[in-house]
């Protein structure tokens, strides 16, 4: 019997080698170069190997990638009707930070580079702040003090 894969890994049925999971968040944007510059200003790396005319790949954490897509490219993934007649799909994306200072640094950079502040709902010892990027995608950065229970 083959042992179960470690947390964060999965095994395809036809494979014996575990594959590391990855989260890819696809976001439609109005202006790809401006959006790429915004995320660079937050300290995230653009992965040029996975960029093309209508897509920019931004690595926000190990195993977490944001694909900035032109609105047309994003709509193509939704099927023949694209974005027509569909309400926006709201999402709130949260990232863990290593410290309160990192939360503040990233959010302050977002606000300096065209982001807008958003309300953050604190829970217990959790520290966080929220912002929307220039396209209105809402992000929150959170920090949980060592030893505090994770919500």
N, C-alpha and C positions, 0 to 999 in steps of 0.2 A: 504494500500500500504506500502511495506517495504522500509525504507529509503536506499539510496545508501550507500555502504561501504565507510569508510574514505579512503583518499589517501593512497596508498601502501597496500591496502587490497582488496581482491576480495571474491566473494561469489559463491560457486558452486551452480548450479541450484537446486540441491536437498537439500541444506543446508541453514539454516537460520543464522548460526553463521559465522561471517566473519573469514577468514583465513589470517594470516599474510603472505605476499609475501616474497619470499626468492630468491636470485640470486645464482645460482651454476655455477661456471666456471670450466669446465672439461679440464684439460691439460695433454697431454701425456708427460711422462718423462722417461729418460734412467735409472735413479738410484733413486728409491723411498726413501731410507733412506737419501741419500745425499740431495735430493730435500726437504725433510721434515726438515732437519737440516738448510738448506738455509733459508726457510721461518720462522723457529723459530728464527734464528739470526736477522731477520727483526722485531721481536717483535710480530709476529702473533702466535696464539695458535693452536696446533694440537689437534683436538677433537678425543681422543682415542675411544670413543663410536662408531665412524663412520669410523674406519680404519679396513682394512683387508689386506690380503697378497698382493693384487695388487692395493690397493687404500689407500690414506692417505687424511684425511679431515682437511683442514686448515681454520680457521675462521679469515677473514681479517677485518671484520667490522660486526656490528649487521645486520643480514639478508643477509650477503655476505660470501659465502663459496667457497674455491678453492678445487676441488677434483683433487689431483695429482694421475694419473692413469698410470700403466705400459703401455708401447706402445701396448702390446698385448690386454690388457683390453680395452684401448681406441679404438683400431681398431675393436674390437668386437661390439662396439656400432654403428659402421658405416655400418654394414651389412656384407654379405658374402665375399666381396672383401677386407674388412678392409681398410688399407692404401695403398694397391697396386695400382699403376697407378694413384693415386690422387696427385695433387699438394698440398703442405702444405696450410692450411687454416690460412692466416695471421689475427692477431687480435692485437689491441692495447687496453689494459685494463687500465682505469684511476680510481684512488682512490682520494677522497677529503681528505685533511689533515687539521688539526685544526690550523696550523701555518706554517710559513716559516721554523722554527726550526724543526718541525716534518718532513716536506718534506726532509730537509737536513739530519736529523738523519737516516731516513729509507733508503734513496738512498745511503748515505755513508756506512751504514751497508751492503747494497747489494753489493757495490763495494768491500768492504773488504772481503766478503764471496763468491767470485767467479762470481758475476754479472759483466756486462760490461756496460759502459756508452752509452747512446743513445742521439741523438739530441732532444731538446724540442723546440717546436714552441710556443713562448709567445704571448698572446693576451691581450692587454690593461693592466689592473692592476693585471692580473692573474700571479701567481708565480708558477713555476713547474720545475721538473726535471724528466728525464726518464732513465730507465736502462733495460737491458735484463737479465733474470735469466740464470743459467747455461745451460738450455735447449733452450735458444733463445727466450723465451716468453717475449714480451716487455710490460713493465708497466710504467705508469707515475703517479706521485703524484702531486697534484695541491692544491694550496691554493688561495682562493679569499679573499682579504681584506674585513673587515666589511664595508658594505655600497656600495661596488663596484657591478656593474651589473654582473650577472652570464652569461657567454657565452652560 
